[in-house]
């Protein structure tokens, strides 16, 4: 009598998924749940919301949609609260159910599923993660291009900037507080709505330049000036920018006011771009008033820029 090979593995019985009918308002899943499930919507509608105020809607599920694959296969936490927005019917695929099903699959198919899941997870993360290293710098530069004459709805501003940069609204709100403490922006209330307005676009741009230097580990040039250079800066800011002189003439001009200024000081002032050469004659120079005023404003509002108010 011929019998089957006793060494052949016995096929384990699959554990079926769970079917549930839920009423509108029922919380299908919250980040605090210990169990991990794939949630498949059969009928009705589910809404995924953020767990922090203002509890914004992230996405809405329609019949046939599912969530939680990465949570189950890749142990990636599902960070939104899933609620039934109308009476719905759902299917829950738990860990035991998934494990029992996966055991029935050939190894090559299981490896393929995990590979696809990992790649999908990576694509989803790249779609929601910001590549911005310094969120405060990014926000300041964004606001520096806004008109000083316009008041912007703060909630819409946060939502727009967060959408463009993928920076979380919580982080944007904290960065706005930092700009507010520095008096670089101001807020006002009208009809129970908060509005934001930039105070000085150029000052915001100076602030972004300062942050870039901090990020690169270098000192911000306006804050490296010597006492004599600061005095020369103030003096040049009062002079006519249309006056044209050659190098030696400018040296004599500066030395009349600052006798200790050496020729090397003139070279330093050229490096600071406080003087610009004439296009018609590179040996002639005029005061670069725009650059001079930039340095002057950076020094005048140093406490705002550094945030030591």
Residue pairs with C-beta under 8 A, 6 or more apart in sequence:
11 104
12 100
12 103
12 104
13 100
14 97
14 100
14 101
14 104
15 96
15 97
15 100
15 101
16 97
17 40
17 91
17 92
17 93
17 94
17 97
18 91
18 92
18 94
18 97
19 42
19 89
19 90
19 91
19 92
20 89
20 90
20 91
20 92
21 87
21 88
21 89
22 28
22 44
22 84
22 87
22 88
22 89
22 90
23 84
23 87
24 84
24 85
24 86
24 87
24 88
25 83
25 84
26 83
26 84
27 81
27 82
27 83
28 39
28 46
28 82
28 83
28 84
28 90
29 37
29 39
29 68
29 78
29 81
29 82
30 51
30 81
30 82
31 51
31 77
31 78
31 79
31 80
31 81
35 94
35 95
36 68
36 71
36 72
36 75
36 78
36 94
36 95
37 68
37 71
37 72
37 92
37 93
37 94
37 95
38 66
38 67
38 68
38 69
38 71
38 72
38 92
38 93
38 98
39 46
39 66
39 67
39 68
39 82
39 90
39 91
39 92
40 65
40 66
40 90
40 91
40 92
40 93
41 61
41 62
41 63
41 64
41 65
41 66
41 88
41 89
41 90
42 63
42 88
42 89
42 90
42 91
43 63
43 88
43 89
44 63
44 84
44 85
44 86
44 87
44 88
44 89
44 90
45 60
45 61
45 62
45 84
45 85
45 86
45 88
46 60
46 61
46 65
46 82
46 83
46 84
46 85
46 88
46 90
47 57
47 59
47 60
47 61
47 82
47 83
47 84
47 85
48 57
48 58
48 59
48 60
48 61
48 67
48 80
48 81
48 82
49 55
49 56
49 57
49 58
49 80
49 81
49 83
50 56
50 58
50 80
50 81
51 79
51 80
51 81
52 170
55 81
56 169
58 80
60 85
61 67
61 82
67 78
67 82
68 78
68 93
69 117
69 120
70 76
70 78
70 117
70 120
70 121
70 124
71 77
71 78
72 93
72 95
72 98
73 98
73 113
73 114
73 117
74 117
74 118
74 121
76 121
102 110
102 113
105 113
128 166
129 166
130 165
130 166
130 167
131 166
132 138
132 165
132 166
132 167
133 215
134 211
134 215
135 165
135 167
135 171
135 172
135 175
136 175
136 178
136 179
136 211
137 208
137 211
137 212
137 215
138 165
138 167
139 161
139 167
139 172
139 175
139 176
139 179
140 179
140 184
140 204
140 207
140 208
140 211
141 204
141 205
141 208
142 161
142 164
142 165
143 179
143 184
143 185
143 198
143 204
144 198
144 201
144 202
144 204
144 205
144 208
145 201
146 152
146 198
146 201
147 198
148 197
148 198
148 199
148 200
148 201
150 197
151 188
151 190
151 195
151 196
151 197
152 195
152 196
152 197
153 193
153 194
153 195
153 196
154 176
154 187
154 193
154 194
154 195
154 196
155 193
155 194
157 196
158 169
158 172
158 173
158 176
159 169
161 167
161 172
162 168
162 169
162 172
176 185
176 196
178 307
179 185
179 204
180 186
180 187
181 307
181 309
182 207
182 304
182 305
182 307
182 309
183 199
183 304
183 309
184 198
184 199
184 200
184 203
184 204
184 207
184 304
185 196
185 197
185 198
185 199
186 196
186 197
186 199
187 194
187 195
187 196
187 197
188 194
188 195
188 197
189 195
198 204
202 294
202 297
203 297
203 301
203 304
203 305
206 294
206 297
206 298
206 301
206 305
207 304
207 305
209 220
210 220
210 298
210 305
210 306
213 219
213 220
213 221
214 220
220 298
220 305
221 272
221 295
222 294
222 295
222 298
222 299
223 298
223 299
223 302
225 233
225 295
225 299
228 258
228 260
228 261
228 265
229 265
229 268
229 269
229 272
230 299
231 258
232 254
232 257
232 258
232 261
232 265
232 269
233 274
233 292
233 295
233 296
233 299
234 296
235 257
235 258
236 274
236 287
236 292
237 289
237 292
237 293
237 296
239 287
240 287
241 286
241 287
241 288
241 289
242 286
243 286
243 287
244 278
244 284
244 285
244 286
245 253
245 284
245 285
245 286
246 283
246 284
246 285
247 266
247 283
247 285
250 266
250 275
250 285
251 261
251 263
251 266
254 261
254 265
254 266
254 269
255 261
269 275
270 285
272 291
272 295
273 288
273 291
274 287
274 288
274 291
274 292
274 295
275 285
275 286
275 287
275 288
276 285
276 286
276 287
276 288
276 291
277 283
277 284
277 285
278 284
278 285
278 286
298 305
303 309
